[in-house]
Amino acid sequence: MDSAIEVRYAGVVVGRATQVKDWTGGGAFIGFTEPLPTGTSIELRGENIAQPARVEEVLESSDASVAGMRVSFVTSSAAVAPAAAPVAAPPSPSAAPAAPPPAAAPPPASASSSSPSPPPAPSPPEAAPPQQPQQPGGGKRKRRR
């Protein structure tokens, strides 16, 4: 292909490719210095061309003549649909966090009390006094005489 092809993502031009190789009915290789991630839906536009595609393979290289992305042509409805996301593996039983300990049962109400009183609220933990920043030399100043 002799003319430049616009590479569009979400309707925005993200670059132009002058190197297009292996253009077939199913896809092409687009020479692109900053290829988009695999699975990205794009649109290729040029003279008499408006082709939805999906990035299938990425080839990154410091050599601009080698870098690019292999795309497969898709129908308009398939271009809108996102690529299938990888499914996360279920957590293994050995990695499952331990269950929290059961709450302590309230003490039995005494028979002498007519109405049960609620248990005393736990006291908050004691806060440590704030630490003063230490001066070089152990925090002590030397006196000049």
C-alpha positions, 0 to 999 in steps of 0.5 A, spaced: 500 500 500 502 506 497 498 511 501 498 512 509 493 509 513 490 512 519 490 508 525 484 510 530 482 507 537 475 509 540 474 514 534 481 518 535 487 518 530 493 515 534 497 514 528 499 513 521 502 507 518 505 508 511 508 501 512 502 496 511 504 488 509 501 482 507 494 485 506 489 479 505 481 479 506 483 476 513 488 481 516 494 485 515 501 487 518 501 494 520 508 498 521 507 502 527 512 505 532 508 504 538 503 498 537 497 498 541 496 492 546 493 485 544 486 485 543 485 492 542 479 494 537 481 499 532 479 502 525 484 503 519 482 508 515 485 510 508 483 512 501 477 508 500 478 504 506 474 504 513 476 497 516 475 495 523 480 490 526 483 487 532 490 487 534 492 480 534 500 480 535 505 486 537 512 486 535 516 491 539 523 493 536 527 499 536 528 498 529 522 502 526 522 498 520 520 492 524 516 494 529 508 494 528 502 489 530 498 484 526 491 485 526 485 481 524 479 484 520 473 484 524 465 486 522 463 492 525 459 489 531 465 485 533 469 491 533 465 494 538 465 488 543 471 488 547 476 482 547 475 476 552 478 478 559 482 472 562 478 468 567 482 469 574 483 462 577 479 460 583 483 461 590 486 455 592 484 452 599 491 453 602 491 460 600 484 462 603 485 466 609 483 463 616 476 464 619 476 470 624 475 467 631 468 466 634 465 472 638 466 470 646 459 469 649 456 474 654 457 472 661 450 468 664 446 473 667 446 473 675 439 470 678 439 476 683 438 482 678 431 483 675 434 486 669 440 484 665 445 489 664 450 490 658 457 487 659 462 493 660 465 496 653 472 494 652 477 499 654 481 502 648 488 500 648 493 505 651 496 510 646 504 510 646 506 517 648 509 521 641 516 520 640 520 526 639 525 526 633 532 524 635 538 529 634 544 527 631 549 524 637 543 521 641 539 527 642 543 530 647 546 537 646 553 538 648 554 545 652 560 550 650 564 552 656 
